[in-house]
Amino acid sequence: MKIISLFLCPFKGAIKKLNVIRFKSSDYWEERYATGGTSGVGSYGELATYKAGVINAFISAYQIRSVIEFGCGDGNQLAYYSIPEYTGLEVSKTALKGCEERFQGNRSKRFLLYDNTFPCVSGSLEKADLTLSIDVLYHLVEDDVFWTYLKNLFHHSRRYVVVYSSNFDGIHDSPHQVDRRFTPLIEKNVKGFELMRTIINSHKGSKTMSDWYFYRKRQ
Ligand SMILES: C[S@@+](CC[C@H](N)C(=O)[O-])C[C@H]1O[C@@H](n2cnc3c(N)ncnc32)[C@H](O)[C@@H]1O
């Protein structure tokens, strides 16, 4: 057994890469939610409270009215936010339906299907003061999905973009996660925005490797 695993060892990286190539992130999330799964530990309990604390403080400090979140998930994290006008985009139809039911009658929130195209929602989505990418970037396994998502995230912001994500290159055993060092990619490819602030996550550990990245539109 030991000999076999020694023999397989050099191929482990290649196998991981192959899993990444085969993987379709939207199918993974739809199946996860459709079978009773949630947005994950990062969107519940003390991490949800922590994330909302940072976002609510930013919204209040910069007098943000409208927000578009790219990848709103099951809505648990959203319940902690104080946002005057919120649009949540999601790739999973099941999660979207769950959000619509959970926030039914709440006129400050609406939910739309994210279709991995640019411009998204058939070009009908307007801009908001702030766009959010919270615990989503490292789930965008496919390169084309990642780049289209980034383009949409910045295109739909009038003033600020907040990203909460890991920021290093890494592949995981589970194929639904690929870390990317994304800040240099944004600096090189996204004109018109600048990184105004980063905050190191005080809860970093086994449950999260995300930090905060705040971008503002250049004057
Ligand atoms: C870990 S959850 C985070 C959800 C939410 N932002 C939060 O903080 O609770 C990641 C979410 O990203 C969504 N997602 C995955 N790929 C996406 C894509 N290409 N566009 C938009 N959302 C996506 C998943 O469906 C999932 O709901």
The ligand as a Gaussian input file, in Angstrom:
#p B3LYP/6-31G(d) Opt

LIG

0 1
 C      -19.547000      30.372000       0.555000
 S      -21.001000      30.934000      -0.227000
 C      -21.047000      32.630000       0.303000
 C      -22.423000      33.234000       0.216000
 C      -22.568000      34.652000       0.753000
 N      -21.787000      35.588000       0.003000
 C      -22.206000      34.695000       2.229000
 O      -21.255000      35.414000       2.603000
 O      -22.884000      34.024000       2.987000
 C      -20.479000      31.066000      -1.924000
 C      -21.633000      31.406000      -2.861000
 O      -21.146000      31.766000      -4.138000
 C      -22.057000      31.300000      -5.093000
 N      -21.400000      31.209000      -6.400000
 C      -20.619000      30.248000      -6.878000
 N      -20.221000      30.542000      -8.112000
 C      -20.784000      31.723000      -8.426000
 C      -20.768000      32.556000      -9.563000
 N      -20.086000      32.247000     -10.651000
 N      -21.465000      33.680000      -9.532000
 C      -22.166000      34.036000      -8.450000
 N      -22.229000      33.285000      -7.325000
 C      -21.544000      32.151000      -7.326000
 C      -22.488000      29.961000      -4.562000
 O      -23.675000      29.510000      -5.145000
 C      -22.602000      30.256000      -3.085000
 O      -23.896000      30.642000      -2.738000

